[in-house]
């Protein structure tokens, strides 16, 4: 799937995983995504990407 790109290189977390968790659990913050998936919890380089995914999903 074209959407399944790696977002968090440190923990190998893919976009589809993040999207699924955000939708299933109603997550609203990068911190919540980090707690559920581990994304954004090591180097922080993917935090902007996670914020963009959160905005994309939570404005639908």
PDBQT receptor file of N, H, CA, C and O in Angstrom, charges set to zero:
ATOM      1  N   UNK A   1       0.844  -1.185   0.000  1.00  0.00    +0.000 N 
ATOM      2  CA  UNK A   1       0.000   0.000   0.000  1.00  0.00    +0.000 C 
ATOM      3  C   UNK A   1       0.885   1.242   0.000  1.00  0.00    +0.000 C 
ATOM      4  O   UNK A   1       1.877   1.291   0.728  1.00  0.00    +0.000 OA
ATOM      5  N   UNK A   2       0.550   2.223  -0.787  1.00  0.00    +0.000 N 
ATOM      6  H   UNK A   2      -0.255   2.184  -1.379  1.00  0.00    +0.000 HD
ATOM      7  CA  UNK A   2       1.387   3.409  -0.928  1.00  0.00    +0.000 C 
ATOM      8  C   UNK A   2       1.447   4.236   0.358  1.00  0.00    +0.000 C 
ATOM      9  O   UNK A   2       2.434   4.934   0.592  1.00  0.00    +0.000 OA
ATOM     10  N   UNK A   3       0.421   4.169   1.184  1.00  0.00    +0.000 N 
ATOM     11  H   UNK A   3      -0.380   3.602   0.994  1.00  0.00    +0.000 HD
ATOM     12  CA  UNK A   3       0.421   4.908   2.446  1.00  0.00    +0.000 C 
ATOM     13  C   UNK A   3       1.323   4.281   3.496  1.00  0.00    +0.000 C 
ATOM     14  O   UNK A   3       1.658   4.931   4.486  1.00  0.00    +0.000 OA
ATOM     15  N   UNK A   4       1.723   3.030   3.299  1.00  0.00    +0.000 N 
ATOM     16  H   UNK A   4       1.451   2.501   2.494  1.00  0.00    +0.000 HD
ATOM     17  CA  UNK A   4       2.481   2.343   4.335  1.00  0.00    +0.000 C 
ATOM     18  C   UNK A   4       3.958   2.687   4.232  1.00  0.00    +0.000 C 
ATOM     19  O   UNK A   4       4.775   1.891   3.769  1.00  0.00    +0.000 OA
ATOM     20  N   UNK A   5       4.277   3.901   4.679  1.00  0.00    +0.000 N 
ATOM     21  H   UNK A   5       3.614   4.548   5.055  1.00  0.00    +0.000 HD
ATOM     22  CA  UNK A   5       5.662   4.352   4.692  1.00  0.00    +0.000 C 
ATOM     23  C   UNK A   5       6.146   4.394   6.130  1.00  0.00    +0.000 C 
ATOM     24  O   UNK A   5       5.355   4.568   7.058  1.00  0.00    +0.000 OA
ATOM     25  N   UNK A   6       7.441   4.236   6.308  1.00  0.00    +0.000 N 
ATOM     26  H   UNK A   6       8.083   4.095   5.554  1.00  0.00    +0.000 HD
ATOM     27  CA  UNK A   6       7.977   4.265   7.665  1.00  0.00    +0.000 C 
ATOM     28  C   UNK A   6       7.978   5.706   8.159  1.00  0.00    +0.000 C 
ATOM     29  O   UNK A   6       8.443   6.614   7.470  1.00  0.00    +0.000 OA
ATOM     30  N   UNK A   7       7.458   5.898   9.345  1.00  0.00    +0.000 N 
ATOM     31  H   UNK A   7       7.080   5.161   9.905  1.00  0.00    +0.000 HD
ATOM     32  CA  UNK A   7       7.408   7.230   9.951  1.00  0.00    +0.000 C 
ATOM     33  C   UNK A   7       8.503   7.343  11.001  1.00  0.00    +0.000 C 
ATOM     34  O   UNK A   7       9.265   8.309  11.014  1.00  0.00    +0.000 OA
ATOM     35  N   UNK A   8       8.574   6.363  11.868  1.00  0.00    +0.000 N 
ATOM     36  H   UNK A   8       7.955   5.578  11.857  1.00  0.00    +0.000 HD
ATOM     37  CA  UNK A   8       9.568   6.363  12.945  1.00  0.00    +0.000 C 
ATOM     38  C   UNK A   8      10.650   5.341  12.611  1.00  0.00    +0.000 C 
ATOM     39  O   UNK A   8      10.455   4.135  12.761  1.00  0.00    +0.000 OA
ATOM     40  N   UNK A   9      11.792   5.846  12.156  1.00  0.00    +0.000 N 
ATOM     41  H   UNK A   9      11.951   6.826  12.033  1.00  0.00    +0.000 HD
ATOM     42  CA  UNK A   9      12.893   4.954  11.799  1.00  0.00    +0.000 C 
ATOM     43  C   UNK A   9      13.481   4.257  13.023  1.00  0.00    +0.000 C 
ATOM     44  O   UNK A   9      13.866   3.091  12.937  1.00  0.00    +0.000 OA
ATOM     45  N   UNK A  10      13.555   4.935  14.140  1.00  0.00    +0.000 N 
ATOM     46  H   UNK A  10      13.242   5.882  14.210  1.00  0.00    +0.000 HD
ATOM     47  CA  UNK A  10      14.169   4.360  15.341  1.00  0.00    +0.000 C 
ATOM     48  C   UNK A  10      13.458   3.088  15.804  1.00  0.00    +0.000 C 
ATOM     49  O   UNK A  10      14.099   2.107  16.182  1.00  0.00    +0.000 OA
ATOM     50  N   UNK A  11      12.125   3.121  15.768  1.00  0.00    +0.000 N 
ATOM     51  H   UNK A  11      11.605   3.918  15.461  1.00  0.00    +0.000 HD
ATOM     52  CA  UNK A  11      11.333   1.992  16.256  1.00  0.00    +0.000 C 
ATOM     53  C   UNK A  11      10.623   1.230  15.138  1.00  0.00    +0.000 C 
ATOM     54  O   UNK A  11       9.822   0.333  15.401  1.00  0.00    +0.000 OA
ATOM     55  N   UNK A  12      10.920   1.591  13.890  1.00  0.00    +0.000 N 
ATOM     56  H   UNK A  12      11.571   2.320  13.676  1.00  0.00    +0.000 HD
ATOM     57  CA  UNK A  12      10.308   0.958  12.720  1.00  0.00    +0.000 C 
ATOM     58  C   UNK A  12       8.776   0.941  12.796  1.00  0.00    +0.000 C 
ATOM     59  O   UNK A  12       8.145  -0.109  12.676  1.00  0.00    +0.000 OA
ATOM     60  N   UNK A  13       8.201   2.118  12.998  1.00  0.00    +0.000 N 
ATOM     61  H   UNK A  13       8.714   2.971  13.096  1.00  0.00    +0.000 HD
ATOM     62  CA  UNK A  13       6.751   2.263  13.067  1.00  0.00    +0.000 C 
ATOM     63  C   UNK A  13       6.268   2.856  11.745  1.00  0.00    +0.000 C 
ATOM     64  O   UNK A  13       6.756   3.893  11.296  1.00  0.00    +0.000 OA
ATOM     65  N   UNK A  14       5.308   2.182  11.140  1.00  0.00    +0.000 N 
ATOM     66  H   UNK A  14       4.912   1.340  11.504  1.00  0.00    +0.000 HD
ATOM     67  CA  UNK A  14       4.789   2.602   9.838  1.00  0.00    +0.000 C 
ATOM     68  C   UNK A  14       3.543   3.465   9.991  1.00  0.00    +0.000 C 
ATOM     69  O   UNK A  14       2.853   3.422  11.009  1.00  0.00    +0.000 OA
ATOM     70  N   UNK A  15       3.274   4.256   8.944  1.00  0.00    +0.000 N 
ATOM     71  H   UNK A  15       3.835   4.291   8.117  1.00  0.00    +0.000 HD
ATOM     72  CA  UNK A  15       2.128   5.171   8.950  1.00  0.00    +0.000 C 
ATOM     73  C   UNK A  15       0.823   4.431   9.206  1.00  0.00    +0.000 C 
ATOM     74  O   UNK A  15       0.000   4.893   9.996  1.00  0.00    +0.000 OA
ATOM     75  N   UNK A  16       0.620   3.289   8.553  1.00  0.00    +0.000 N 
ATOM     76  H   UNK A  16       1.289   2.914   7.911  1.00  0.00    +0.000 HD
ATOM     77  CA  UNK A  16      -0.640   2.564   8.733  1.00  0.00    +0.000 C 
ATOM     78  C   UNK A  16      -0.857   2.158  10.185  1.00  0.00    +0.000 C 
ATOM     79  O   UNK A  16      -1.989   2.162  10.668  1.00  0.00    +0.000 OA
ATOM     80  N   UNK A  17       0.217   1.808  10.881  1.00  0.00    +0.000 N 
ATOM     81  H   UNK A  17       1.137   1.805  10.488  1.00  0.00    +0.000 HD
ATOM     82  CA  UNK A  17       0.120   1.451  12.303  1.00  0.00    +0.000 C 
ATOM     83  C   UNK A  17      -0.332   2.653  13.115  1.00  0.00    +0.000 C 
ATOM     84  O   UNK A  17      -1.212   2.544  13.968  1.00  0.00    +0.000 OA
ATOM     85  N   UNK A  18       0.278   3.797  12.843  1.00  0.00    +0.000 N 
ATOM     86  H   UNK A  18       0.993   3.885  12.150  1.00  0.00    +0.000 HD
ATOM     87  CA  UNK A  18      -0.071   5.019  13.573  1.00  0.00    +0.000 C 
ATOM     88  C   UNK A  18      -1.514   5.427  13.293  1.00  0.00    +0.000 C 
ATOM     89  O   UNK A  18      -2.261   5.761  14.213  1.00  0.00    +0.000 OA
ATOM     90  N   UNK A  19      -1.902   5.398  12.020  1.00  0.00    +0.000 N 
ATOM     91  H   UNK A  19      -1.296   5.126  11.273  1.00  0.00    +0.000 HD
ATOM     92  CA  UNK A  19      -3.274   5.760  11.636  1.00  0.00    +0.000 C 
ATOM     93  C   UNK A  19      -4.283   4.850  12.337  1.00  0.00    +0.000 C 
ATOM     94  O   UNK A  19      -5.286   5.325  12.870  1.00  0.00    +0.000 OA
ATOM     95  N   UNK A  20      -4.018   3.554  12.334  1.00  0.00    +0.000 N 
ATOM     96  H   UNK A  20      -3.204   3.169  11.900  1.00  0.00    +0.000 HD
ATOM     97  CA  UNK A  20      -4.927   2.585  12.948  1.00  0.00    +0.000 C 
ATOM     98  C   UNK A  20      -5.108   2.868  14.440  1.00  0.00    +0.000 C 
ATOM     99  O   UNK A  20      -6.234   2.869  14.938  1.00  0.00    +0.000 OA
ATOM    100  N   UNK A  21      -4.019   3.104  15.146  1.00  0.00    +0.000 N 
ATOM    101  H   UNK A  21      -3.104   3.103  14.742  1.00  0.00    +0.000 HD
ATOM    102  CA  UNK A  21      -4.087   3.349  16.592  1.00  0.00    +0.000 C 
ATOM    103  C   UNK A  21      -4.800   4.667  16.891  1.00  0.00    +0.000 C 
ATOM    104  O   UNK A  21      -5.586   4.748  17.834  1.00  0.00    +0.000 OA
ATOM    105  N   UNK A  22      -4.529   5.689  16.096  1.00  0.00    +0.000 N 
ATOM    106  H   UNK A  22      -3.890   5.623  15.330  1.00  0.00    +0.000 HD
ATOM    107  CA  UNK A  22      -5.192   6.984  16.301  1.00  0.00    +0.000 C 
ATOM    108  C   UNK A  22      -6.699   6.818  16.147  1.00  0.00    +0.000 C 
ATOM    109  O   UNK A  22      -7.468   7.326  16.964  1.00  0.00    +0.000 OA
ATOM    110  N   UNK A  23      -7.121   6.112  15.106  1.00  0.00    +0.000 N 
ATOM    111  H   UNK A  23      -6.496   5.700  14.443  1.00  0.00    +0.000 HD
ATOM    112  CA  UNK A  23      -8.558   5.922  14.853  1.00  0.00    +0.000 C 
ATOM    113  C   UNK A  23      -9.206   5.032  15.909  1.00  0.00    +0.000 C 
ATOM    114  O   UNK A  23     -10.300   5.332  16.387  1.00  0.00    +0.000 OA
ATOM    115  N   UNK A  24      -8.538   3.940  16.273  1.00  0.00    +0.000 N 
ATOM    116  H   UNK A  24      -7.649   3.696  15.884  1.00  0.00    +0.000 HD
ATOM    117  CA  UNK A  24      -9.129   2.995  17.232  1.00  0.00    +0.000 C 
ATOM    118  C   UNK A  24      -9.239   3.581  18.632  1.00  0.00    +0.000 C 
ATOM    119  O   UNK A  24     -10.212   3.316  19.338  1.00  0.00    +0.000 OA
ATOM    120  N   UNK A  25      -8.252   4.375  19.042  1.00  0.00    +0.000 N 
ATOM    121  H   UNK A  25      -7.462   4.591  18.468  1.00  0.00    +0.000 HD
ATOM    122  CA  UNK A  25      -8.212   4.848  20.423  1.00  0.00    +0.000 C 
ATOM    123  C   UNK A  25      -8.546   6.317  20.561  1.00  0.00    +0.000 C 
ATOM    124  O   UNK A  25      -8.567   6.846  21.672  1.00  0.00    +0.000 OA
ATOM    125  N   UNK A  26      -8.811   6.992  19.438  1.00  0.00    +0.000 N 
ATOM    126  H   UNK A  26      -8.795   6.562  18.535  1.00  0.00    +0.000 HD
ATOM    127  CA  UNK A  26      -9.176   8.406  19.492  1.00  0.00    +0.000 C 
ATOM    128  C   UNK A  26      -8.053   9.294  19.998  1.00  0.00    +0.000 C 
ATOM    129  O   UNK A  26      -8.300  10.247  20.737  1.00  0.00    +0.000 OA
ATOM    130  N   UNK A  27      -6.831   8.991  19.609  1.00  0.00    +0.000 N 
ATOM    131  H   UNK A  27      -6.631   8.217  19.008  1.00  0.00    +0.000 HD
ATOM    132  CA  UNK A  27      -5.686   9.752  20.101  1.00  0.00    +0.000 C 
ATOM    133  C   UNK A  27      -5.671  11.155  19.514  1.00  0.00    +0.000 C 
ATOM    134  O   UNK A  27      -6.093  11.376  18.379  1.00  0.00    +0.000 OA
ATOM    135  N   UNK A  28      -5.174  12.104  20.313  1.00  0.00    +0.000 N 
ATOM    136  H   UNK A  28      -4.831  11.925  21.235  1.00  0.00    +0.000 HD
ATOM    137  CA  UNK A  28      -5.150  13.508  19.899  1.00  0.00    +0.000 C 
ATOM    138  C   UNK A  28      -3.760  14.130  19.958  1.00  0.00    +0.000 C 
ATOM    139  O   UNK A  28      -3.552  15.193  19.374  1.00  0.00    +0.000 OA
ATOM    140  N   UNK A  29      -2.802  13.507  20.642  1.00  0.00    +0.000 N 
ATOM    141  H   UNK A  29      -2.972  12.644  21.116  1.00  0.00    +0.000 HD
ATOM    142  CA  UNK A  29      -1.488  14.126  20.815  1.00  0.00    +0.000 C 
ATOM    143  C   UNK A  29      -0.364  13.188  20.393  1.00  0.00    +0.000 C 
ATOM    144  O   UNK A  29      -0.527  11.969  20.331  1.00  0.00    +0.000 OA
ATOM    145  N   UNK A  30       0.784  13.802  20.104  1.00  0.00    +0.000 N 
ATOM    146  H   UNK A  30       0.917  14.792  20.154  1.00  0.00    +0.000 HD
ATOM    147  CA  UNK A  30       1.989  13.037  19.761  1.00  0.00    +0.000 C 
ATOM    148  C   UNK A  30       2.379  12.140  20.931  1.00  0.00    +0.000 C 
ATOM    149  O   UNK A  30       2.823  11.009  20.733  1.00  0.00    +0.000 OA
ATOM    150  N   UNK A  31       2.212  12.652  22.151  1.00  0.00    +0.000 N 
ATOM    151  H   UNK A  31       1.852  13.571  22.311  1.00  0.00    +0.000 HD
ATOM    152  CA  UNK A  31       2.559  11.871  23.343  1.00  0.00    +0.000 C 
ATOM    153  C   UNK A  31       1.721  10.601  23.435  1.00  0.00    +0.000 C 
ATOM    154  O   UNK A  31       2.239   9.532  23.760  1.00  0.00    +0.000 OA
ATOM    155  N   UNK A  32       0.430  10.718  23.148  1.00  0.00    +0.000 N 
ATOM    156  H   UNK A  32       0.009  11.586  22.884  1.00  0.00    +0.000 HD
ATOM    157  CA  UNK A  32      -0.448   9.542  23.183  1.00  0.00    +0.000 C 
ATOM    158  C   UNK A  32      -0.027   8.519  22.134  1.00  0.00    +0.000 C 
ATOM    159  O   UNK A  32      -0.021   7.316  22.397  1.00  0.00    +0.000 OA
ATOM    160  N   UNK A  33       0.327   9.008  20.934  1.00  0.00    +0.000 N 
ATOM    161  H   UNK A  33       0.322   9.985  20.720  1.00  0.00    +0.000 HD
ATOM    162  CA  UNK A  33       0.785   8.105  19.875  1.00  0.00    +0.000 C 
ATOM    163  C   UNK A  33       2.067   7.400  20.326  1.00  0.00    +0.000 C 
ATOM    164  O   UNK A  33       2.238   6.202  20.098  1.00  0.00    +0.000 OA
ATOM    165  N   UNK A  34       2.957   8.146  20.962  1.00  0.00    +0.000 N 
ATOM    166  H   UNK A  34       2.819   9.119  21.148  1.00  0.00    +0.000 HD
ATOM    167  CA  UNK A  34       4.208   7.573  21.465  1.00  0.00    +0.000 C 
ATOM    168  C   UNK A  34       3.971   6.506  22.509  1.00  0.00    +0.000 C 
ATOM    169  O   UNK A  34       4.630   5.467  22.501  1.00  0.00    +0.000 OA
ATOM    170  N   UNK A  35       3.036   6.755  23.408  1.00  0.00    +0.000 N 
ATOM    171  H   UNK A  35       2.501   7.599  23.415  1.00  0.00    +0.000 HD
ATOM    172  CA  UNK A  35       2.714   5.779  24.454  1.00  0.00    +0.000 C 
ATOM    173  C   UNK A  35       2.162   4.491  23.857  1.00  0.00    +0.000 C 
ATOM    174  O   UNK A  35       2.469   3.400  24.336  1.00  0.00    +0.000 OA
ATOM    175  N   UNK A  36       1.348   4.615  22.815  1.00  0.00    +0.000 N 
ATOM    176  H   UNK A  36       1.098   5.502  22.426  1.00  0.00    +0.000 HD
ATOM    177  CA  UNK A  36       0.702   3.446  22.213  1.00  0.00    +0.000 C 
ATOM    178  C   UNK A  36       1.604   2.690  21.243  1.00  0.00    +0.000 C 
ATOM    179  O   UNK A  36       1.518   1.465  21.149  1.00  0.00    +0.000 OA
ATOM    180  N   UNK A  37       2.475   3.410  20.516  1.00  0.00    +0.000 N 
ATOM    181  H   UNK A  37       2.545   4.405  20.593  1.00  0.00    +0.000 HD
ATOM    182  CA  UNK A  37       3.247   2.775  19.444  1.00  0.00    +0.000 C 
ATOM    183  C   UNK A  37       4.754   2.822  19.650  1.00  0.00    +0.000 C 
ATOM    184  O   UNK A  37       5.482   2.004  19.087  1.00  0.00    +0.000 OA
ATOM    185  N   UNK A  38       5.219   3.753  20.436  1.00  0.00    +0.000 N 
ATOM    186  H   UNK A  38       4.628   4.418  20.893  1.00  0.00    +0.000 HD
ATOM    187  CA  UNK A  38       6.657   3.975  20.580  1.00  0.00    +0.000 C 
ATOM    188  C   UNK A  38       7.191   4.993  19.590  1.00  0.00    +0.000 C 
ATOM    189  O   UNK A  38       8.340   5.419  19.703  1.00  0.00    +0.000 OA
ATOM    190  N   UNK A  39       6.377   5.389  18.624  1.00  0.00    +0.000 N 
ATOM    191  H   UNK A  39       5.443   5.043  18.533  1.00  0.00    +0.000 HD
ATOM    192  CA  UNK A  39       6.813   6.360  17.608  1.00  0.00    +0.000 C 
ATOM    193  C   UNK A  39       7.098   7.715  18.256  1.00  0.00    +0.000 C 
ATOM    194  O   UNK A  39       6.318   8.196  19.078  1.00  0.00    +0.000 OA
ATOM    195  N   UNK A  40       8.209   8.315  17.882  1.00  0.00    +0.000 N 
ATOM    196  H   UNK A  40       8.843   7.923  17.215  1.00  0.00    +0.000 HD
ATOM    197  CA  UNK A  40       8.560   9.637  18.390  1.00  0.00    +0.000 C 
ATOM    198  C   UNK A  40       9.195   9.654  19.754  1.00  0.00    +0.000 C 
ATOM    199  O   UNK A  40       9.396  10.724  20.329  1.00  0.00    +0.000 OA
ATOM    200  N   UNK A  41       9.520   8.480  20.293  1.00  0.00    +0.000 N 
ATOM    201  H   UNK A  41       9.357   7.611  19.826  1.00  0.00    +0.000 HD
ATOM    202  CA  UNK A  41      10.024   8.429  21.663  1.00  0.00    +0.000 C 
ATOM    203  C   UNK A  41      11.537   8.266  21.766  1.00  0.00    +0.000 C 
ATOM    204  O   UNK A  41      12.075   8.260  22.873  1.00  0.00    +0.000 OA
ATOM    205  N   UNK A  42      12.234   8.132  20.640  1.00  0.00    +0.000 N 
ATOM    206  H   UNK A  42      11.797   8.137  19.741  1.00  0.00    +0.000 HD
ATOM    207  CA  UNK A  42      13.683   7.956  20.706  1.00  0.00    +0.000 C 
ATOM    208  C   UNK A  42      14.392   9.256  20.318  1.00  0.00    +0.000 C 
ATOM    209  O   UNK A  42      14.870   9.979  21.192  1.00  0.00    +0.000 OA
ATOM    210  N   UNK A  43      14.466   9.558  19.031  1.00  0.00    +0.000 N 
ATOM    211  H   UNK A  43      14.079   8.971  18.321  1.00  0.00    +0.000 HD
ATOM    212  CA  UNK A  43      15.205  10.761  18.616  1.00  0.00    +0.000 C 
ATOM    213  C   UNK A  43      14.292  11.966  18.426  1.00  0.00    +0.000 C 
ATOM    214  O   UNK A  43      14.758  13.104  18.473  1.00  0.00    +0.000 OA
ATOM    215  N   UNK A  44      13.002  11.735  18.214  1.00  0.00    +0.000 N 
ATOM    216  H   UNK A  44      12.624  10.810  18.177  1.00  0.00    +0.000 HD
ATOM    217  CA  UNK A  44      12.053  12.837  18.027  1.00  0.00    +0.000 C 
ATOM    218  C   UNK A  44      11.991  13.369  16.604  1.00  0.00    +0.000 C 
ATOM    219  O   UNK A  44      11.254  14.315  16.326  1.00  0.00    +0.000 OA
ATOM    220  N   UNK A  45      12.751  12.775  15.708  1.00  0.00    +0.000 N 
ATOM    221  H   UNK A  45      13.350  12.007  15.933  1.00  0.00    +0.000 HD
ATOM    222  CA  UNK A  45      12.794  13.256  14.335  1.00  0.00    +0.000 C 
ATOM    223  C   UNK A  45      11.488  13.106  13.567  1.00  0.00    +0.000 C 
ATOM    224  O   UNK A  45      11.291  13.771  12.550  1.00  0.00    +0.000 OA
ATOM    225  N   UNK A  46      10.601  12.247  14.035  1.00  0.00    +0.000 N 
ATOM    226  H   UNK A  46      10.761  11.707  14.861  1.00  0.00    +0.000 HD
ATOM    227  CA  UNK A  46       9.347  12.003  13.313  1.00  0.00    +0.000 C 
ATOM    228  C   UNK A  46       8.155  12.722  13.942  1.00  0.00    +0.000 C 
ATOM    229  O   UNK A  46       7.017  12.526  13.515  1.00  0.00    +0.000 OA
ATOM    230  N   UNK A  47       8.405  13.540  14.938  1.00  0.00    +0.000 N 
ATOM    231  H   UNK A  47       9.329  13.699  15.285  1.00  0.00    +0.000 HD
ATOM    232  CA  UNK A  47       7.300  14.202  15.643  1.00  0.00    +0.000 C 
ATOM    233  C   UNK A  47       6.458  15.066  14.701  1.00  0.00    +0.000 C 
ATOM    234  O   UNK A  47       5.231  15.073  14.801  1.00  0.00    +0.000 OA
ATOM    235  N   UNK A  48       7.106  15.792  13.793  1.00  0.00    +0.000 N 
ATOM    236  H   UNK A  48       8.103  15.786  13.712  1.00  0.00    +0.000 HD
ATOM    237  CA  UNK A  48       6.347  16.613  12.835  1.00  0.00    +0.000 C 
ATOM    238  C   UNK A  48       5.451  15.740  11.963  1.00  0.00    +0.000 C 
ATOM    239  O   UNK A  48       4.306  16.100  11.689  1.00  0.00    +0.000 OA
ATOM    240  N   UNK A  49       5.973  14.591  11.527  1.00  0.00    +0.000 N 
ATOM    241  H   UNK A  49       6.903  14.299  11.750  1.00  0.00    +0.000 HD
ATOM    242  CA  UNK A  49       5.171  13.672  10.709  1.00  0.00    +0.000 C 
ATOM    243  C   UNK A  49       3.979  13.146  11.504  1.00  0.00    +0.000 C 
ATOM    244  O   UNK A  49       2.874  13.047  10.970  1.00  0.00    +0.000 OA
ATOM    245  N   UNK A  50       4.194  12.811  12.764  1.00  0.00    +0.000 N 
ATOM    246  H   UNK A  50       5.091  12.892  13.198  1.00  0.00    +0.000 HD
ATOM    247  CA  UNK A  50       3.107  12.311  13.610  1.00  0.00    +0.000 C 
ATOM    248  C   UNK A  50       2.052  13.407  13.792  1.00  0.00    +0.000 C 
ATOM    249  O   UNK A  50       0.853  13.136  13.734  1.00  0.00    +0.000 OA
ATOM    250  N   UNK A  51       2.505  14.643  14.013  1.00  0.00    +0.000 N 
ATOM    251  H   UNK A  51       3.479  14.864  14.060  1.00  0.00    +0.000 HD
ATOM    252  CA  UNK A  51       1.561  15.762  14.156  1.00  0.00    +0.000 C 
ATOM    253  C   UNK A  51       0.726  15.924  12.887  1.00  0.00    +0.000 C 
ATOM    254  O   UNK A  51      -0.479  16.164  12.962  1.00  0.00    +0.000 OA
ATOM    255  N   UNK A  52       1.362  15.794  11.728  1.00  0.00    +0.000 N 
ATOM    256  H   UNK A  52       2.341  15.599  11.668  1.00  0.00    +0.000 HD
ATOM    257  CA  UNK A  52       0.629  15.913  10.468  1.00  0.00    +0.000 C 
ATOM    258  C   UNK A  52      -0.402  14.803  10.309  1.00  0.00    +0.000 C 
ATOM    259  O   UNK A  52      -1.507  15.051   9.827  1.00  0.00    +0.000 OA
ATOM    260  N   UNK A  53      -0.056  13.593  10.705  1.00  0.00    +0.000 N 
ATOM    261  H   UNK A  53       0.842  13.391  11.096  1.00  0.00    +0.000 HD
ATOM    262  CA  UNK A  53      -1.010  12.462  10.628  1.00  0.00    +0.000 C 
ATOM    263  C   UNK A  53      -2.178  12.724  11.576  1.00  0.00    +0.000 C 
ATOM    264  O   UNK A  53      -3.334  12.502  11.215  1.00  0.00    +0.000 OA
ATOM    265  N   UNK A  54      -1.880  13.195  12.782  1.00  0.00    +0.000 N 
ATOM    266  H   UNK A  54      -0.942  13.376  13.075  1.00  0.00    +0.000 HD
ATOM    267  CA  UNK A  54      -2.944  13.503  13.745  1.00  0.00    +0.000 C 
ATOM    268  C   UNK A  54      -3.888  14.564  13.181  1.00  0.00    +0.000 C 
ATOM    269  O   UNK A  54      -5.106  14.420  13.277  1.00  0.00    +0.000 OA
ATOM    270  N   UNK A  55      -3.339  15.621  12.597  1.00  0.00    +0.000 N 
ATOM    271  H   UNK A  55      -2.349  15.738  12.519  1.00  0.00    +0.000 HD
ATOM    272  CA  UNK A  55      -4.178  16.688  12.017  1.00  0.00    +0.000 C 
ATOM    273  C   UNK A  55      -5.038  16.144  10.890  1.00  0.00    +0.000 C 
ATOM    274  O   UNK A  55      -6.227  16.446  10.791  1.00  0.00    +0.000 OA
ATOM    275  N   UNK A  56      -4.410  15.331  10.038  1.00  0.00    +0.000 N 
ATOM    276  H   UNK A  56      -3.444  15.086  10.118  1.00  0.00    +0.000 HD
ATOM    277  CA  UNK A  56      -5.105  14.739   8.886  1.00  0.00    +0.000 C 
ATOM    278  C   UNK A  56      -6.308  13.911   9.334  1.00  0.00    +0.000 C 
ATOM    279  O   UNK A  56      -7.395  14.027   8.769  1.00  0.00    +0.000 OA
ATOM    280  N   UNK A  57      -6.107  13.089  10.339  1.00  0.00    +0.000 N 
ATOM    281  H   UNK A  57      -5.223  12.995  10.798  1.00  0.00    +0.000 HD
ATOM    282  CA  UNK A  57      -7.174  12.173  10.787  1.00  0.00    +0.000 C 
ATOM    283  C   UNK A  57      -8.211  12.900  11.628  1.00  0.00    +0.000 C 
ATOM    284  O   UNK A  57      -9.407  12.648  11.481  1.00  0.00    +0.000 OA
ATOM    285  N   UNK A  58      -7.786  13.781  12.491  1.00  0.00    +0.000 N 
ATOM    286  H   UNK A  58      -6.814  13.985  12.610  1.00  0.00    +0.000 HD
ATOM    287  CA  UNK A  58      -8.716  14.416  13.424  1.00  0.00    +0.000 C 
ATOM    288  C   UNK A  58      -9.498  15.570  12.820  1.00  0.00    +0.000 C 
ATOM    289  O   UNK A  58     -10.350  16.149  13.495  1.00  0.00    +0.000 OA
ATOM    290  N   UNK A  59      -9.230  15.922  11.557  1.00  0.00    +0.000 N 
ATOM    291  H   UNK A  59      -8.539  15.451  11.009  1.00  0.00    +0.000 HD
ATOM    292  CA  UNK A  59     -10.031  16.959  10.909  1.00  0.00    +0.000 C 
ATOM    293  C   UNK A  59     -11.054  16.355   9.954  1.00  0.00    +0.000 C 
ATOM    294  O   UNK A  59     -11.843  17.080   9.347  1.00  0.00    +0.000 OA
ATOM    295  N   UNK A  60     -11.043  15.040   9.820  1.00  0.00    +0.000 N 
ATOM    296  H   UNK A  60     -10.403  14.451  10.313  1.00  0.00    +0.000 HD
ATOM    297  CA  UNK A  60     -11.990  14.354   8.920  1.00  0.00    +0.000 C 
ATOM    298  C   UNK A  60     -13.350  14.292   9.590  1.00  0.00    +0.000 C 
ATOM    299  O   UNK A  60     -14.298  13.758   9.014  1.00  0.00    +0.000 OA
TER     300      UNK A  60
